[in-house]
Structure formats: structure tokens, C-alpha cells
């Protein structure tokens, strides 16, 4: 009996050692990741960027981005201005492009006052020559381009009957074709440095399969849908060259966008939308989410309240029996991939929020068990 016990202990000893090492490693990892996050608004430029939920990922992101060159379009206000401050906080050198040069220069001055590097370029992005000059200025000043943040855009709000074709074409020139042309122009420079990032700002209105249209926003929504479709296509195309493509789809954001809308229906839509503006996301929220998701797998970024807005709209316009089809069409299978880290189309934490909101508030499934046997039970069927 004693000899047998000795043999068992001798066989188990290496496994006990490995288990101890694993536990010690886990404790060390927990201590490393539990450091308090640094906070601040996007207008602050600190010596180091804010630390996100995972300290290691933040350090890797900082190392990858500091000293790189970013172009931000539509940077005089709103999301574009927040993106300018956020990229500067991550120690990137920033080229700001906007048709409002005075407001853009004020953003540049504030970035420089906090120790950052930035220049302003006046550009009407509907004009080919201005887009070409923007790229030339960035290369002449900094010698490289690593990140393109296509953000400029506006809304032409009009009914189909009252639509003026020249105005609709100009909206597409700014909202879509400028994005396409700037991406085309920066690709050769990104290939020189073996990679880069192209980030395109769209909208939940661009995810029309799950977000029913708002009347008189047809041209604007169409431009955003075009951005989503084009971005997801070129993401696959450019990935082998080391160029990462993302498309950001926020919901309502507290910016001057609504005041700058054009067209016969602009003021009516502005009044209707702004009546609920206390629930809007702030531009800084969108900017932070964009930079945080930069190095993660998903192509589509749903920042702020976008997942909840989509869930609410789907619940209003889709029959319960169609829920699995509706979510699967959007890459959001509630039975498998909604909470799976292998879901490469949407960021899985946001997918979790999105699917959970729909399933709990509408179908009645409990929070946090979408991939359990309980969640796999169809409505009306007994749980296993």
C-alpha cells in the first residue's frame, strides 16, 4: 500500500507543479489587468492615452499608433473633431481636413497647445483637386499616411417627389465618392509601410436590413448603405496587404449635424429628432469606440447606443417568428454566433448587447444565456 501511494504521488507531482504555476500566472494577470482606468474627455491631450478595459491591449495599441500619421476629414466639429482629439491623444500626427478652415485651425491650435502635432487643410471634398491636394499635403508634411478617417458628410433631407438630382449627386460626392477616392489615393502609401487603417463613418441608417427607413432621408440613408457595402467588400480585398478597413455605424449623436442638414424636409426632421436629444450619444463616445476597436477583428463597429437602437427598431417591425432570420441576415445568429468570439462581422460584446436586448425585452429569453440550451429553445417550445 505504501509503495503504491508513493508511485501515485510521484506521478501526480509534475501535474501539481504545473497547476501551481498556472494559478500564480492567473493571479499575476489579474493584478496587471485590474489597474484603474484613466479617464478624460476627448479634448484633453495627456502624456499617455486613456487605458481601456485591457491594459495589455492598450499598450499594444499605443505602441502601434504613436508617431503614425492620421487624416481626419470633417474635423471642424462633432465626431470629426472628437476623432482629431482622440488620435492626438494616442500620440499620432494628425492632418485635419474641412471646408471650414477657421474652425479646423482652432482644433489644430488646441492639439498643439497640448504637445501634439497637427496641421489644417481646407478642402471641399466634393472636388477632386481638393482631395488630391489633401493627400499631397499630408505626404509633403509627414512623409507617410497610416490612418484615414473618412468622416465628412451631411444630410440632404427631401421627399422623392421634391428631390433635386444635382443636390442628391453632391451629397453622394461628399458622403460616398470622396471616401472611395481618398481610400484609393492612400492605399499605395500604406503599402509602402506594409499596412494601415481605413475607417469609414456610416450610420445605423446604413444597416437598413434591420433598421426601417425614416421618411425623407432616402438619399442620406442610401449614401450610408453604400459606405457599409463598399467597406465590407474592400475589407476582404485589402486584408492580405495589411490594410485594415472598418465601418462605424453610430445612432443619434449630439452634434451640429442636424442644424447643417439641407433640403425641404430638413427643419421638420431636425425638430422631430432633437425632441429626444437628451438620449443622444456624445461625439467623444463614438471617437473612443472607434479607436478602441481599431485592432480588433470585426469590420462593423456599433458604438454607443447603436445596438440598443437597432434592437428596438427590429422589435417594432419584425414578427417574433422571424427573429432568427432577421438576426442571421445581419450576421447576428441568436443561437450560435451572437455571443461567439468567432463572429467576425460585428464586435462580439456589442453583438451580445444587441441580441440580448432583442431576445430579453421582446421574446422573453433571460439575459446572459443566449447560447445555452434555454436560448436555443424556440418561442413556444419547452426548455430542455
Sine and cosine of phi, psi and omega as CSV:
sin_phi,cos_phi,sin_psi,cos_psi,sin_omega,cos_omega
0.00,0.00,-0.69,0.72,0.00,-1.00
-0.91,0.42,-0.63,0.77,0.00,-1.00
-0.91,0.42,-0.65,0.76,-0.01,-1.00
-0.90,0.43,-0.67,0.74,0.01,-1.00
-0.87,0.48,-0.65,0.76,0.02,-1.00
-0.88,0.48,-0.64,0.77,-0.03,-1.00
-0.92,0.39,-0.68,0.73,0.00,-1.00
-0.88,0.47,-0.70,0.71,0.01,-1.00
-0.89,0.46,-0.64,0.77,0.02,-1.00
-0.90,0.44,-0.60,0.80,0.02,-1.00
-0.96,0.29,-0.57,0.82,-0.08,-1.00
-0.99,0.12,-0.33,0.94,-0.11,-0.99
-0.84,0.54,-0.72,0.69,0.02,-1.00
-0.87,0.49,-0.60,0.80,-0.01,-1.00
-0.93,0.36,-0.59,0.81,0.05,-1.00
-0.90,0.44,-0.64,0.76,0.03,-1.00
-0.89,0.46,-0.70,0.71,0.00,-1.00
-0.89,0.46,-0.64,0.77,0.01,-1.00
-0.90,0.44,-0.66,0.75,0.03,-1.00
-0.88,0.47,-0.69,0.72,0.03,-1.00
-0.88,0.47,-0.64,0.77,0.00,-1.00
-0.90,0.44,-0.71,0.71,-0.01,-1.00
-0.89,0.45,-0.69,0.73,0.03,-1.00
-0.88,0.47,-0.64,0.76,0.03,-1.00
-0.90,0.44,-0.64,0.77,0.02,-1.00
-0.90,0.43,-0.66,0.75,0.01,-1.00
-0.89,0.45,-0.66,0.75,0.02,-1.00
-0.89,0.45,-0.65,0.76,0.01,-1.00
-0.91,0.42,-0.63,0.77,0.00,-1.00
-0.90,0.44,-0.67,0.75,0.03,-1.00
-0.89,0.46,-0.65,0.76,-0.01,-1.00
-0.91,0.42,-0.65,0.76,-0.11,-0.99
-1.00,0.06,-0.11,0.99,-0.09,-1.00
-0.99,-0.11,0.16,0.99,0.04,-1.00
-0.90,0.43,0.62,-0.78,-0.08,-1.00
-0.91,0.42,0.66,-0.75,-0.01,-1.00
-0.94,0.34,0.55,-0.84,0.12,-0.99
-1.00,0.09,0.66,-0.75,-0.04,-1.00
-0.86,-0.51,0.20,-0.98,0.03,-1.00
0.35,-0.94,0.37,-0.93,0.05,-1.00
-0.99,0.17,0.24,-0.97,-0.07,-1.00
-0.95,0.31,-0.17,0.98,0.02,-1.00
-1.00,0.04,-0.05,1.00,0.04,-1.00
-1.00,-0.01,0.58,-0.82,0.07,-1.00
-0.82,-0.57,1.00,-0.06,-0.06,-1.00
-1.00,0.01,0.14,-0.99,-0.01,-1.00
-0.90,0.43,-0.47,0.88,0.05,-1.00
-0.71,-0.70,0.48,-0.88,-0.03,-1.00
-0.95,0.30,0.26,-0.97,0.04,-1.00
-0.90,0.44,0.60,-0.80,0.00,-1.00
-1.00,0.03,0.78,-0.63,-0.01,-1.00
-1.00,0.09,-0.22,-0.97,-0.09,-1.00
-0.87,0.50,-0.54,0.84,-0.04,-1.00
-0.92,-0.40,0.94,-0.34,-0.08,-1.00
-0.87,0.49,-0.66,0.75,-0.03,-1.00
-0.88,0.48,-0.69,0.73,0.01,-1.00
-0.89,0.45,-0.64,0.77,0.03,-1.00
-0.89,0.46,-0.67,0.74,0.01,-1.00
-0.90,0.44,-0.66,0.75,0.04,-1.00
-0.90,0.43,-0.65,0.76,0.00,-1.00
-0.91,0.41,-0.68,0.73,0.02,-1.00
-0.88,0.48,-0.71,0.71,0.00,-1.00
-0.89,0.46,-0.59,0.81,-0.03,-1.00
-0.97,0.23,-0.47,0.88,-0.14,-0.99
-0.98,-0.21,-0.48,0.88,-0.10,-0.99
-0.89,0.46,0.71,-0.70,-0.03,-1.00
1.00,0.09,-0.17,0.98,0.01,-1.00
-0.98,0.21,0.21,-0.98,-0.09,-1.00
-0.92,-0.38,0.79,-0.61,-0.01,-1.00
-0.87,-0.49,0.67,-0.74,0.17,-0.99
-0.97,-0.26,0.79,-0.61,0.04,-1.00
-0.85,-0.53,0.86,-0.51,0.03,-1.00
-0.99,-0.14,0.43,-0.90,-0.05,-1.00
0.89,0.45,0.70,0.71,-0.22,-0.98
-0.99,-0.17,0.16,0.99,-0.04,-1.00
-0.99,0.17,-0.33,0.94,-0.05,-1.00
-0.33,-0.94,0.11,-0.99,0.14,-0.99
0.88,0.47,-0.64,-0.77,-0.04,-1.00
-0.89,0.46,-0.62,0.78,-0.01,-1.00
-0.88,0.48,-0.69,0.72,0.05,-1.00
-0.90,0.43,-0.66,0.75,0.04,-1.00
-0.89,0.45,-0.62,0.79,0.07,-1.00
-0.91,0.42,-0.60,0.80,0.03,-1.00
-0.88,0.47,-0.74,0.67,0.02,-1.00
-0.90,0.43,-0.65,0.76,-0.06,-1.00
-0.92,0.39,-0.69,0.72,0.04,-1.00
-0.90,0.44,-0.60,0.80,0.04,-1.00
-0.91,0.41,-0.60,0.80,0.04,-1.00
-0.90,0.44,-0.50,0.87,0.05,-1.00
-1.00,0.06,0.32,0.95,0.12,-0.99
0.90,0.43,0.50,0.87,0.09,-1.00
-1.00,-0.04,0.46,-0.89,0.13,-0.99
-1.00,0.01,0.74,-0.68,-0.26,-0.97
-0.86,-0.51,0.71,-0.71,0.12,-0.99
-0.93,-0.36,0.90,-0.43,-0.06,-1.00
-0.97,-0.24,0.78,-0.62,-0.05,-1.00
-0.84,-0.54,0.77,-0.64,0.02,-1.00
-0.27,-0.96,0.41,-0.91,0.05,-1.00
-0.97,0.26,-0.42,0.91,0.06,-1.00
-1.00,-0.01,1.00,0.01,-0.14,-0.99
-0.94,0.33,-0.57,0.82,-0.03,-1.00
-0.91,0.41,-0.72,0.69,0.04,-1.00
-0.90,0.43,-0.58,0.81,0.02,-1.00
-0.93,0.38,-0.62,0.78,0.04,-1.00
-0.91,0.42,-0.54,0.84,0.05,-1.00
-0.92,0.40,-0.60,0.80,0.07,-1.00
-0.91,0.42,-0.68,0.73,0.04,-1.00
-0.87,0.49,-0.70,0.71,-0.01,-1.00
-0.87,0.49,-0.64,0.77,0.00,-1.00
-0.93,0.37,-0.63,0.78,0.06,-1.00
-0.90,0.44,-0.70,0.71,0.01,-1.00
-0.90,0.43,-0.60,0.80,0.00,-1.00
-0.89,0.46,-0.39,0.92,0.01,-1.00
-0.98,-0.20,0.28,0.96,0.11,-0.99
1.00,0.00,0.12,0.99,0.00,-1.00
-1.00,0.00,0.13,-0.99,0.05,-1.00
-0.91,-0.41,0.80,-0.60,-0.01,-1.00
-0.37,-0.93,0.48,-0.87,0.12,-0.99
-0.72,-0.70,0.39,-0.92,0.02,-1.00
-0.92,-0.39,0.66,-0.75,0.04,-1.00
-0.78,-0.63,0.84,-0.54,0.07,-1.00
-0.98,0.20,0.79,-0.62,-0.06,-1.00
-0.46,-0.89,0.78,-0.63,0.24,-0.97
-1.00,-0.04,0.97,-0.23,-0.18,-0.98
-0.95,0.32,-0.09,1.00,0.13,-0.99
-0.98,0.18,-0.17,0.99,-0.04,-1.00
-0.98,-0.21,0.78,-0.62,-0.02,-1.00
-0.87,0.49,-0.66,0.75,-0.06,-1.00
-0.91,0.41,-0.56,0.83,0.03,-1.00
-0.94,0.33,-0.59,0.81,0.05,-1.00
-0.92,0.40,-0.65,0.76,0.04,-1.00
-0.90,0.44,-0.64,0.77,0.00,-1.00
-0.92,0.39,-0.58,0.81,0.04,-1.00
-0.87,0.50,-0.73,0.69,-0.02,-1.00
-0.92,0.39,-0.66,0.75,0.02,-1.00
-0.88,0.47,-0.67,0.74,-0.01,-1.00
-0.90,0.43,-0.67,0.74,0.02,-1.00
-0.88,0.47,-0.70,0.72,-0.01,-1.00
-0.94,0.35,-0.64,0.77,0.00,-1.00
-0.92,0.40,-0.57,0.82,-0.05,-1.00
-0.99,0.15,-0.71,0.70,-0.14,-0.99
-0.90,-0.44,-0.25,0.97,0.09,-1.00
0.99,0.17,0.05,1.00,0.00,-1.00
-0.28,-0.96,0.30,-0.96,0.10,-1.00
-0.67,-0.74,0.86,-0.52,-0.05,-1.00
-0.93,-0.37,-0.45,0.89,-0.10,-1.00
-0.63,-0.78,0.82,-0.57,0.09,-1.00
-0.92,-0.39,0.88,-0.48,0.04,-1.00
-0.95,-0.31,1.00,-0.08,0.03,-1.00
-0.98,0.20,0.96,-0.29,-0.09,-1.00
-0.79,-0.61,-0.38,0.92,-0.09,-1.00
-0.87,0.50,0.59,-0.81,0.04,-1.00
0.12,-0.99,0.26,-0.96,0.07,-1.00
-0.46,-0.89,0.14,-0.99,-0.04,-1.00
-0.92,-0.40,0.79,-0.61,0.14,-0.99
-0.97,-0.25,0.97,-0.26,-0.14,-0.99
-0.98,-0.22,0.92,-0.40,-0.11,-0.99
-0.36,-0.93,0.51,-0.86,0.10,-0.99
-0.96,0.27,0.34,-0.94,0.01,-1.00
-0.88,0.48,-0.59,0.81,-0.04,-1.00
-0.93,0.37,-0.58,0.81,-0.06,-1.00
-1.00,-0.07,0.03,1.00,-0.11,-0.99
-0.87,0.49,0.71,-0.70,0.13,-0.99
-0.98,-0.21,0.87,-0.49,-0.16,-0.99
-0.88,0.47,-0.61,0.79,-0.01,-1.00
-0.91,0.42,-0.59,0.81,0.05,-1.00
-0.94,0.35,-0.63,0.78,0.03,-1.00
-0.91,0.41,-0.63,0.77,0.03,-1.00
-0.90,0.43,-0.64,0.77,0.00,-1.00
-0.91,0.40,-0.62,0.78,0.05,-1.00
-0.87,0.50,-0.68,0.74,0.04,-1.00
-0.92,0.38,-0.56,0.83,0.05,-1.00
-0.86,0.50,-0.67,0.74,-0.01,-1.00
-0.99,0.16,-0.74,0.67,-0.14,-0.99
-0.97,0.23,-0.45,0.89,-0.08,-1.00
-0.80,-0.60,-0.84,0.54,-0.11,-0.99
-0.91,0.42,-0.52,0.85,0.08,-1.00
-0.89,0.45,-0.63,0.78,0.05,-1.00
-0.88,0.47,-0.73,0.69,-0.04,-1.00
-0.88,0.47,-0.71,0.71,-0.07,-1.00
-0.93,0.35,-0.67,0.74,0.02,-1.00
-0.90,0.44,-0.64,0.77,0.05,-1.00
-0.89,0.46,-0.68,0.73,0.02,-1.00
-0.87,0.50,-0.63,0.78,-0.05,-1.00
-0.96,0.27,-0.51,0.86,-0.06,-1.00
-1.00,0.07,-0.31,0.95,-0.07,-1.00
-0.83,0.56,-0.72,0.69,0.01,-1.00
-0.86,0.50,-0.59,0.80,0.00,-1.00
-0.96,0.29,-0.56,0.83,0.07,-1.00
-0.93,0.36,-0.59,0.81,0.04,-1.00
-0.91,0.42,-0.51,0.86,0.04,-1.00
-0.88,0.47,-0.57,0.82,-0.03,-1.00
-0.97,-0.24,0.31,0.95,0.14,-0.99
0.91,0.42,0.59,0.81,0.13,-0.99
0.63,-0.78,0.12,-0.99,0.01,-1.00
0.08,-1.00,-0.15,-0.99,-0.05,-1.00
-0.73,-0.69,0.72,-0.70,0.12,-0.99
-0.86,-0.51,0.91,-0.42,-0.05,-1.00
-0.91,-0.42,0.84,-0.55,-0.05,-1.00
-0.91,-0.41,0.79,-0.62,-0.02,-1.00
-1.00,0.02,0.89,-0.46,0.05,-1.00
-0.91,-0.42,-0.73,-0.68,-0.07,-1.00
-0.18,-0.98,0.34,-0.94,0.14,-0.99
-0.88,0.47,-0.38,0.93,0.09,-1.00
-0.91,0.41,-0.31,0.95,0.06,-1.00
-0.99,0.14,-0.14,0.99,0.03,-1.00
-0.97,-0.26,0.87,0.49,-0.23,-0.97
-0.91,0.41,-0.39,0.92,-0.03,-1.00
-0.87,0.50,-0.51,0.86,-0.01,-1.00
-0.88,-0.47,0.19,0.98,-0.08,-1.00
-0.64,-0.77,1.00,-0.04,-0.07,-1.00
-0.81,0.58,0.54,-0.84,-0.15,-0.99
-0.94,0.35,0.45,-0.89,0.12,-0.99
-0.99,-0.15,0.79,-0.62,-0.02,-1.00
-0.82,0.58,0.61,-0.79,0.04,-1.00
0.95,0.30,0.18,0.98,0.10,-1.00
-0.94,-0.35,0.30,0.95,-0.15,-0.99
-0.83,0.56,-0.73,0.68,-0.05,-1.00
-0.94,0.35,-0.65,0.76,0.03,-1.00
-0.90,0.44,-0.74,0.67,0.01,-1.00
-0.88,0.47,-0.62,0.79,0.01,-1.00
-0.90,0.43,-0.63,0.78,0.02,-1.00
-0.91,0.42,-0.60,0.80,0.00,-1.00
-0.96,0.28,-0.60,0.80,0.09,-1.00
-0.89,0.45,-0.63,0.78,0.04,-1.00
-0.88,0.48,-0.65,0.76,0.02,-1.00
-0.89,0.46,-0.69,0.72,-0.02,-1.00
-0.89,0.45,-0.75,0.66,-0.03,-1.00
-0.89,0.45,-0.70,0.71,0.00,-1.00
-0.91,0.41,-0.69,0.73,-0.04,-1.00
-0.89,0.46,-0.72,0.70,-0.03,-1.00
-0.92,0.40,-0.48,0.88,0.04,-1.00
-0.96,0.29,-0.75,0.67,-0.05,-1.00
-0.96,0.28,-0.31,0.95,0.08,-1.00
-0.87,0.49,-0.68,0.74,0.05,-1.00
-0.94,0.35,-0.61,0.80,-0.05,-1.00
-0.93,0.38,-0.64,0.77,-0.12,-0.99
-1.00,-0.08,-0.21,0.98,-0.04,-1.00
-0.83,0.55,-0.67,0.74,0.01,-1.00
-0.89,0.46,-0.32,0.95,0.01,-1.00
-1.00,-0.07,0.12,0.99,0.03,-1.00
0.99,0.17,0.22,0.97,0.00,-1.00
-0.98,-0.21,0.87,-0.49,-0.04,-1.00
-1.00,-0.07,0.74,-0.68,0.02,-1.00
-0.88,-0.47,0.75,-0.66,0.07,-1.00
-0.79,-0.61,0.45,-0.89,0.13,-0.99
-0.76,-0.65,0.80,-0.60,-0.09,-1.00
-0.98,-0.21,0.77,-0.64,-0.06,-1.00
-0.83,-0.56,0.98,0.18,0.04,-1.00
-0.97,0.23,0.25,-0.97,0.15,-0.99
-1.00,-0.05,-0.64,-0.77,0.00,-1.00
-0.94,0.34,0.70,-0.71,-0.03,-1.00
-0.78,-0.63,0.61,-0.79,-0.07,-1.00
-0.98,0.18,0.99,0.15,0.01,-1.00
-0.72,-0.69,-0.01,-1.00,0.04,-1.00
-0.99,0.11,0.14,0.99,-0.03,-1.00
-0.79,0.61,-0.70,0.71,-0.10,-1.00
-0.93,0.38,-0.51,0.86,0.04,-1.00
-0.96,0.29,-0.43,0.90,-0.06,-1.00
-1.00,-0.07,0.01,1.00,0.00,-1.00
-0.89,0.45,0.50,-0.87,0.01,-1.00
-0.87,-0.50,0.22,-0.98,0.07,-1.00
0.97,-0.26,0.30,-0.95,-0.07,-1.00
-0.86,0.51,-0.50,0.87,-0.06,-1.00
-0.99,-0.12,0.08,1.00,-0.14,-0.99
-0.88,0.48,-0.76,0.65,-0.08,-1.00
-0.93,0.36,-0.57,0.82,0.04,-1.00
-0.91,0.42,-0.72,0.69,0.01,-1.00
-0.90,0.43,-0.64,0.77,0.03,-1.00
-0.85,0.53,-0.73,0.69,-0.01,-1.00
-0.89,0.45,-0.66,0.75,-0.02,-1.00
-0.92,0.38,-0.69,0.72,-0.08,-1.00
-0.95,0.31,-0.70,0.71,-0.09,-1.00
-0.94,0.35,-0.20,0.98,0.05,-1.00
-0.91,0.42,-0.36,0.93,0.04,-1.00
-0.91,-0.41,0.43,0.90,-0.14,-0.99
-0.93,0.37,-0.26,0.97,0.01,-1.00
-0.92,0.39,-0.29,0.96,0.01,-1.00
-0.99,-0.13,0.08,1.00,-0.06,-1.00
-0.95,0.30,0.45,-0.89,0.18,-0.98
-0.96,0.28,0.45,-0.89,0.10,-0.99
-1.00,0.03,0.48,-0.88,0.01,-1.00
-0.84,0.54,-0.57,0.82,-0.01,-1.00
-0.89,0.46,-0.56,0.83,0.05,-1.00
-0.89,0.46,-0.68,0.73,0.00,-1.00
-0.92,0.39,-0.67,0.74,-0.02,-1.00
-0.90,0.44,-0.71,0.71,0.00,-1.00
-0.89,0.45,-0.68,0.73,0.01,-1.00
-0.88,0.47,-0.62,0.79,-0.01,-1.00
-0.89,0.46,-0.74,0.67,-0.01,-1.00
-0.94,0.33,-0.58,0.82,-0.01,-1.00
-0.92,0.40,-0.55,0.84,-0.04,-1.00
-1.00,0.01,0.02,1.00,-0.16,-0.99
-0.84,0.54,-0.65,0.76,-0.11,-0.99
-0.97,-0.24,0.24,0.97,0.05,-1.00
-0.99,-0.14,0.24,-0.97,-0.18,-0.98
-0.92,0.40,-0.69,0.72,-0.18,-0.98
-0.87,0.50,0.54,-0.84,0.04,-1.00
-0.99,0.10,-0.65,0.76,-0.05,-1.00
-1.00,-0.09,0.77,-0.63,0.03,-1.00
-0.94,-0.34,0.83,-0.55,0.06,-1.00
-0.94,-0.34,1.00,-0.09,-0.11,-0.99
-1.00,0.03,0.30,-0.95,0.15,-0.99
0.84,0.55,-0.78,-0.63,-0.08,-1.00
-1.00,0.01,0.11,0.99,-0.05,-1.00
-0.83,0.56,-0.69,0.72,0.00,-1.00
-0.88,0.48,-0.66,0.75,-0.01,-1.00
-0.92,0.39,-0.62,0.78,0.02,-1.00
-0.90,0.44,-0.70,0.71,0.02,-1.00
-0.89,0.45,-0.69,0.73,0.00,-1.00
-0.87,0.49,-0.68,0.73,-0.01,-1.00
-0.90,0.44,-0.69,0.73,-0.02,-1.00
-0.92,0.39,-0.62,0.78,0.03,-1.00
-0.91,0.42,-0.66,0.75,-0.03,-1.00
-0.90,0.43,-0.45,0.89,0.01,-1.00
-0.99,0.17,-0.44,0.90,-0.19,-0.98
-0.85,-0.53,0.13,0.99,-0.03,-1.00
-0.78,-0.62,0.68,-0.74,0.06,-1.00
-0.94,0.34,0.56,-0.83,-0.01,-1.00
-0.81,0.58,-0.60,0.80,-0.01,-1.00
-0.92,0.39,-0.29,0.96,-0.02,-1.00
-0.99,-0.10,0.11,0.99,-0.13,-0.99
-0.88,0.47,-0.70,0.72,-0.04,-1.00
-0.91,0.42,-0.64,0.77,0.03,-1.00
-0.91,0.42,-0.70,0.72,-0.03,-1.00
-0.87,0.49,-0.73,0.69,-0.05,-1.00
-0.96,0.29,-0.60,0.80,0.02,-1.00
-0.91,0.41,-0.59,0.80,0.04,-1.00
-0.87,0.48,-0.44,0.90,-0.01,-1.00
-0.98,-0.18,0.27,0.96,-0.02,-1.00
0.97,0.25,0.40,0.92,-0.14,-0.99
-0.80,-0.60,0.85,0.53,0.00,-1.00
-0.89,0.46,0.86,-0.51,-0.06,-1.00
-0.96,0.28,-0.25,0.97,-0.07,-1.00
-1.00,-0.08,-0.42,0.91,-0.06,-1.00
-0.78,-0.63,-0.90,0.43,-0.24,-0.97
-1.00,0.00,-0.09,1.00,-0.04,-1.00
-0.89,0.45,-0.54,0.84,0.02,-1.00
-0.90,-0.44,0.32,0.95,-0.06,-1.00
-0.99,-0.10,0.72,-0.69,0.03,-1.00
-0.95,0.31,-0.10,0.99,0.05,-1.00
-1.00,0.04,-0.02,1.00,0.04,-1.00
-0.96,0.29,0.97,-0.26,-0.15,-0.99
-1.00,-0.06,-0.03,1.00,-0.05,-1.00
-1.00,0.00,-0.67,0.74,0.04,-1.00
-0.90,-0.44,0.43,-0.90,0.11,-0.99
-0.92,0.38,0.82,-0.57,-0.21,-0.98
-0.90,0.43,-0.54,0.84,0.06,-1.00
-0.90,0.44,-0.59,0.81,0.03,-1.00
-0.95,0.30,-0.59,0.81,0.08,-1.00
-0.88,0.48,-0.62,0.78,0.01,-1.00
-0.88,0.47,-0.73,0.68,0.02,-1.00
-0.88,0.48,-0.70,0.72,-0.06,-1.00
-0.89,0.45,-0.80,0.60,-0.05,-1.00
-0.93,0.36,-0.62,0.79,-0.01,-1.00
-0.89,0.45,-0.67,0.74,0.00,-1.00
-0.87,0.50,-0.70,0.72,0.00,-1.00
-0.91,0.41,-0.75,0.66,-0.14,-0.99
-0.95,0.33,-0.61,0.80,-0.03,-1.00
-0.98,0.22,-0.77,0.63,-0.12,-0.99
-0.97,0.26,-0.36,0.93,-0.13,-0.99
-0.93,-0.37,-0.79,0.62,-0.04,-1.00
-1.00,0.00,-0.44,0.90,0.06,-1.00
0.99,-0.17,0.12,0.99,0.06,-1.00
-0.94,0.33,0.54,-0.84,-0.08,-1.00
-0.97,0.26,0.44,-0.90,0.00,-1.00
-0.92,0.38,0.70,-0.71,0.18,-0.98
1.00,-0.02,0.14,0.99,-0.01,-1.00
-0.67,-0.74,0.70,0.72,-0.08,-1.00
-0.92,0.39,-0.48,0.88,-0.06,-1.00
-0.98,-0.22,0.20,0.98,0.05,-1.00
-0.99,0.11,0.12,-0.99,0.06,-1.00
-0.88,0.48,-0.52,0.85,0.01,-1.00
-0.90,0.43,-0.66,0.75,-0.01,-1.00
-0.95,0.32,-0.46,0.89,-0.01,-1.00
-0.96,0.26,-0.29,0.96,0.02,-1.00
-0.93,0.36,0.79,-0.61,0.01,-1.00
-0.95,0.32,0.43,-0.90,0.06,-1.00
-0.82,0.57,0.74,-0.67,0.00,-1.00
1.00,-0.04,-0.18,0.98,0.01,-1.00
-0.99,-0.17,0.52,-0.86,0.02,-1.00
-0.94,0.35,0.50,-0.87,0.05,-1.00
-0.97,0.25,0.49,-0.87,0.01,-1.00
-1.00,-0.06,0.00,0.00,0.00,0.00
